[in-house]
């Protein structure tokens, strides 16, 4: 004859999972979703075992357990409580309610079946063991508790709690072994990735070197041809030569930026720190870019503080950052829209803000900035090309100087790119 087990669980998923396990192991199963319905089911047919969750609506597991134990003719029905055992008071509450066993969730299937088998085998022993009428008062956590369970229940409950703790410890130990194994595998994979990354860097440097020379030759030849025969060819033919020149400049810039990015990401970036007058450095970068800005009738204004701004930086790398941000402001600005480079002192650092009144960047595309090849839908107002690498390189250079870089932008109103650097 199959043993009759009543499940009391308000979670449909956990109820069906538990029902499936028990039915697969030849148990007769009934199920209810709260304590009140459980009492109706018990009165209709006394079960051999009740497995109840603790947290339930209308009547929780402790109340259900005490109600069963206090009902004439039902006291010998063993009750297993399902709990997370997050608080030691759970055990004391279980003892007060007269519970026979605890099972912690999530539970191991084999452990669950073993526990049920133990309870059912010892069911007859419970019937033959006299219940003690002597209560026991204990103090725990600053509170007093009165327990009036028989000795077998107390032993079973404490043993089940101890066994659950051992089971959880074994599971933690196994999980720790798996983590250690995964850590070893990850270390091996990381080592392999480092070697592959190093090989990739070597290949990229070799390829860039081999490509850069012929590209430079194409670029210089096209510039030479354009200069030599400019007055002997029509505008459409000049346009082809100009296209060759611009394409060559773009490829050369892309190769240089790829090499810069590879050096930075490989951790091989070497910074040559010197004490630099930052205002002078910014002015030189503005003067260089003003020649390009003149083609769009754009003026670049420098707004420095009254006091000197001395920074300890790699001037070549920071000049690269300034050139990138200022040239971007020119690229995405309409003709006759001025650009401002503001320099101010803040605490122990210098704050630089490069402001344009250009197209701005759509909000839903702003996350692409500072990522390699992170291009947006915004295009240069004079058809200028972008590699999508400049901002990523600029960010990494600033961060290697222990600074920060960020931006603010609004469509049709322009963008402001900020970065900070420490003072000497």
C-alpha positions in Angstrom: 0.0 0.0 0.0 1.3 3.5 -0.9 2.1 5.9 1.8 -0.2 8.9 1.7 1.6 12.3 1.8 -0.1 15.7 2.0 1.8 18.7 0.5 0.9 22.2 1.7 2.6 24.7 -0.5 1.3 28.1 -1.9 3.8 28.2 -4.7 2.4 26.3 -7.7 5.8 25.7 -9.2 7.3 24.3 -6.0 4.2 22.3 -5.3 4.2 20.6 -8.7 7.9 19.9 -8.5 7.5 18.2 -5.1 4.4 16.3 -6.3 6.4 15.0 -9.3 9.3 13.8 -7.2 7.1 12.0 -4.8 4.8 10.4 -7.4 7.8 9.2 -9.3 8.9 7.4 -6.2 5.6 5.6 -5.7 4.0 7.8 -3.0 0.3 8.7 -3.0 0.2 12.5 -3.1 -2.5 15.1 -2.2 -1.8 18.8 -2.3 -3.3 22.1 -0.9 -2.2 25.7 -1.1 -2.7 26.9 2.5 -3.2 25.7 6.1 -7.0 26.0 6.2 -7.5 23.8 3.2 -4.9 21.4 4.6 -7.0 20.8 7.7 -10.0 20.0 5.6 -7.9 17.5 3.6 -6.5 15.9 6.8 -10.0 15.5 8.3 -11.2 13.9 5.1 -8.3 11.4 5.1 -5.5 11.2 7.7 -2.1 11.3 5.9 1.0 9.4 6.8 3.1 12.5 6.5 2.5 16.3 6.0 5.1 18.3 4.2 4.3 22.0 4.7 5.9 25.3 3.7 6.2 27.8 6.5 5.3 31.1 4.8 1.7 30.8 3.5 -1.4 33.0 3.5 -4.3 32.6 5.9 -2.5 30.0 8.1 1.3 29.6 8.1 3.2 26.4 8.6 3.8 26.9 12.3 0.1 27.5 13.0 -0.9 24.5 10.9 1.6 22.3 12.7 0.4 23.3 16.1 -3.2 22.9 15.0 -2.6 19.4 13.8 -0.7 18.4 17.0 -3.4 19.9 19.2 -6.3 18.0 17.4 -7.4 14.8 18.9 -6.4 11.8 16.8 -3.9 13.7 14.7 -1.0 14.3 17.2 0.9 11.2 15.9 0.9 12.5 12.2 4.5 13.5 11.5 5.1 17.0 10.0 8.0 18.2 8.0 8.4 21.9 7.6 10.0 23.4 4.5 12.2 26.4 5.4 15.2 28.5 4.4 16.4 28.3 8.0 17.7 31.9 7.8 17.2 32.4 11.5 18.0 30.0 14.4 14.6 30.9 15.9 13.0 28.9 13.1 14.1 25.7 15.0 12.7 26.9 18.3 9.4 27.9 16.7 9.3 24.5 15.1 9.8 22.9 18.5 7.1 25.0 20.0 4.7 24.0 17.2 5.5 20.3 17.6 7.2 19.8 14.2 9.0 16.5 13.6 11.4 17.5 10.9 12.9 20.4 9.0 13.9 20.4 5.3 15.8 23.4 3.9 15.0 24.9 0.5 16.2 24.5 -2.1 16.5 20.8 -1.3 18.4 17.9 -2.9 16.0 15.2 -4.3 18.0 12.3 -2.8 18.2 14.1 0.5 14.4 14.7 0.5 13.6 11.1 -0.2 16.0 9.8 2.4 14.4 12.2 5.0 10.9 11.0 4.2 11.9 7.3 4.4 13.4 8.0 7.8 10.3 9.7 9.1 8.0 6.9 7.9 10.1 4.1 9.3 10.2 5.8 12.7 6.5 6.6 12.7 5.6 3.5 14.8 8.3 4.4 17.3 6.6 7.8 17.8 3.3 6.1 18.6 4.8 3.8 21.2 6.8 6.6 22.9 5.0 8.3 25.7 4.6 12.0 25.4 6.1 14.0 28.3 3.8 16.4 30.0 6.7 18.3 31.4 7.4 21.5 29.6 10.7 23.1 29.1 11.5 26.8 29.3 14.5 28.1 27.5 16.0 31.5 26.8 17.5 32.4 23.4 18.3 35.7 21.8 17.1 37.6 24.8 13.6 35.9 24.7 12.1 33.1 26.6 10.4 30.1 24.9 8.2 27.3 26.3 8.5 23.9 24.6 6.2 21.0 25.3 7.2 18.4 22.7 8.0 14.8 23.4 11.6 13.6 23.4 11.4 11.8 20.1 10.1 14.9 18.3 12.8 17.1 19.9 15.6 14.6 18.9 14.2 14.2 15.4 13.8 17.9 14.8 17.3 18.7 16.1 18.9 15.8 14.1 17.1 17.0 11.0 18.4 20.5 11.5 21.9 19.2 12.1 21.7 17.0 9.1 20.5 19.9 6.9 23.4 22.0 8.1 25.8 19.1 7.2 24.1 18.8 3.8 24.4 22.5 3.1 28.1 22.4 4.2 28.7 19.5 1.7 27.0 21.5 -1.0 29.1 24.5 -0.2 32.2 22.4 -0.2 31.3 21.0 -3.6 30.5 24.4 -4.9 33.8 25.7 -3.6 35.7 22.8 -5.4 33.9 23.7 -8.6 34.8 27.4 -8.2 38.4 26.5 -7.6 38.4 24.3 -10.7 36.7 27.1 -12.7 39.3 29.6 -11.4 42.1 27.3 -12.6 40.5 26.9 -16.0 40.0 30.7 -16.3 43.6 31.3 -15.4 44.7 28.9 -18.1 42.3 30.6 -20.6 43.5 34.0 -19.6 47.1 33.0 -20.2 46.1 31.7 -23.6 44.2 34.9 -24.3 47.2 37.0 -23.3 49.4 35.0 -25.7 46.8 35.4 -28.5 46.5 39.1 -27.8 50.2 39.5 -27.9 50.3 37.7 -31.2 47.5 39.9 -32.5 49.4 43.0 -31.5 52.5 41.8 -33.3 50.5 40.9 -36.4 48.7 44.3 -36.3 52.0 46.2 -35.9 53.6 44.3 -38.8 50.5 44.7 -41.0 50.3 48.4 -40.2 53.9 48.9 -41.0 53.7 47.0 -44.3 50.5 48.9 -45.3 51.6 52.4 -44.1 54.5 52.7 -46.5 52.6 52.1 -49.7 49.7 54.2 -48.4 52.1 57.1 -47.7 53.5 56.7 -51.2 50.0 56.8 -52.7 49.2 59.9 -50.6 52.4 61.8 -51.5 52.1 60.8 -55.2 48.5 62.0 -55.4 49.4 65.3 -53.7 52.3 65.8 -56.0 50.1 65.0 -59.1 47.4 67.4 -57.9 50.0 70.1 -57.4 51.8 69.6 -60.7 48.8 69.3 -63.1 46.2 71.2 -61.2 45.9 73.8 -64.0 45.9 71.3 -66.8 42.9 69.1 -65.8 39.2 70.0 -65.4 37.4 70.0 -62.1 36.0 66.5 -62.4 39.5 65.1 -62.9 40.8 67.2 -60.0 38.0 65.7 -57.9 39.3 62.2 -58.5 42.8 63.1 -57.4 41.4 64.9 -54.3 39.4 61.8 -53.5 42.6 59.6 -53.7 44.3 62.1 -51.4 41.5 62.2 -48.8 41.2 58.4 -48.9 44.9 58.0 -48.3 44.8 60.5 -45.4 41.9 58.5 -43.9 43.7 55.1 -44.2 46.9 56.5 -42.8 45.0 58.1 -39.8 43.1 54.8 -39.2 46.4 52.8 -39.2 48.0 55.2 -36.7 44.9 55.2 -34.4 44.7 51.4 -34.6 48.4 51.2 -33.5 47.7 53.8 -30.7 44.7 51.7 -29.4 46.7 48.5 -29.5 49.5 50.0 -27.5 47.1 51.4 -24.9 45.0 48.2 -24.6 48.0 46.0 -24.3 49.2 47.9 -21.2 52.3 49.1 -23.0 51.6 52.8 -23.0 54.6 54.7 -21.7 54.0 58.2 -20.6 56.8 60.8 -20.5 55.7 63.1 -17.7 56.9 66.7 -17.7 55.8 69.9 -16.0 53.9 71.7 -18.7 52.2 75.1 -19.0 48.8 73.7 -20.0 47.6 77.0 -21.4 50.5 77.2 -23.9 49.9 73.6 -24.9 46.2 74.3 -25.6 47.0 77.5 -27.5 49.4 75.6 -29.8 46.7 73.0 -30.5 44.2 75.7 -31.2 46.6 77.4 -33.6 47.1 74.2 -35.5 43.4 73.5 -35.8 42.5 77.1 -36.6 43.9 76.6 -40.2 41.3 73.8 -40.7 38.6 75.8 -39.0 39.2 78.8 -41.4 37.8 76.6 -44.2 34.5 76.8 -42.4 34.9 80.4 -41.2 35.0 79.1 -37.6 36.8 80.9 -34.9 38.3 79.0 -31.9 38.6 81.0 -28.7 40.7 80.1 -25.7 39.4 81.1 -22.3 42.1 80.5 -19.6 42.1 81.4 -15.9 44.2 84.4 -14.7 46.7 82.3 -12.8 49.2 79.8 -14.4 48.1 76.3 -15.0 51.1 73.9 -14.6 50.4 70.2 -15.1 52.6 67.2 -15.0 51.6 65.3 -18.1 52.9 63.7 -21.3 52.5 66.7 -23.6 52.5 64.7 -26.8 49.6 62.4 -25.6 47.6 65.3 -24.2 48.1 67.3 -27.4 46.7 64.2 -29.2 43.6 64.5 -26.9 43.2 68.2 -27.5 43.7 67.8 -31.2 41.0 65.1 -31.3 38.4 67.0 -29.4 39.0 70.3 -31.1 39.0 68.7 -34.6 35.8 66.9 -33.8 34.2 70.2 -32.7 35.2 71.7 -36.1 34.1 68.6 -38.0 30.6 68.5 -36.6 30.0 72.3 -36.5 28.3 74.3 -39.2 30.2 77.2 -40.9 30.5 80.4 -38.9 29.7 78.7 -35.6 32.5 79.5 -33.1 34.2 77.0 -30.7 35.3 77.8 -27.2 38.1 76.1 -25.2 37.5 76.9 -21.5 40.3 76.1 -18.9 39.6 76.4 -15.2 41.2 75.3 -11.9 39.1 73.0 -9.7 40.6 71.8 -6.5 43.8 70.0 -7.2 43.2 69.7 -10.9 42.5 71.5 -14.2 39.1 71.2 -16.0 39.0 71.6 -19.7 35.7 72.1 -21.6 35.6 72.2 -25.4 32.2 73.7 -26.5 30.7 73.8 -29.9 27.4 75.0 -31.3 27.1 72.2 -33.8 24.7 69.4 -34.6 24.8 67.6 -31.2 24.4 63.9 -30.7 21.1 62.1 -30.4 20.5 60.8 -26.9 19.8 57.2 -28.0 23.3 57.1 -29.7 25.4 58.8 -27.0 26.3 55.4 -25.4 28.4 54.6 -28.5 30.9 57.4 -27.8 34.2 56.4 -26.2 33.9 52.9 -27.6 36.2 51.7 -30.4 34.5 52.2 -33.7 31.6 53.7 -31.9 30.2 55.9 -34.7 26.9 57.8 -34.5 24.5 58.9 -37.3 26.0 62.4 -37.1 28.2 63.2 -40.0 30.8 66.0 -40.6 29.2 69.1 -42.0 31.7 69.2 -44.9 31.8 65.4 -45.5 34.7 64.8 -43.1 35.4 61.1 -42.4 35.7 59.6 -38.9 37.5 56.4 -37.9 35.5 56.0 -34.7 38.7 55.5 -32.7 39.7 59.0 -31.7 37.4 59.4 -28.6 38.2 55.9 -27.4 41.9 56.7 -27.5 41.4 60.1 -25.9 39.5 58.6 -23.0 42.2 56.0 -22.3 45.0 58.6 -22.5 43.2 60.8 -19.9 42.4 57.9 -17.6 46.1 56.9 -17.8 46.8 60.4 -16.5 44.4 59.8 -13.6 41.9 62.1 -15.1 38.2 61.9 -16.2 36.5 62.5 -19.5 32.8 63.0 -20.2 30.4 65.1 -22.3 27.1 66.8 -22.6 25.2 67.1 -25.9 21.8 68.2 -27.2 20.7 67.9 -30.8 20.8 71.2 -32.8 22.4 72.9 -29.8 25.9 71.4 -29.8 28.2 69.4 -27.5 30.7 70.1 -24.8 33.5 67.6 -24.1 35.1 67.8 -20.7 38.3 66.3 -19.2 40.3 66.8 -16.1 44.0 66.5 -15.3 45.9 66.7 -12.0 48.0 69.7 -11.3 51.7 69.4 -10.3 
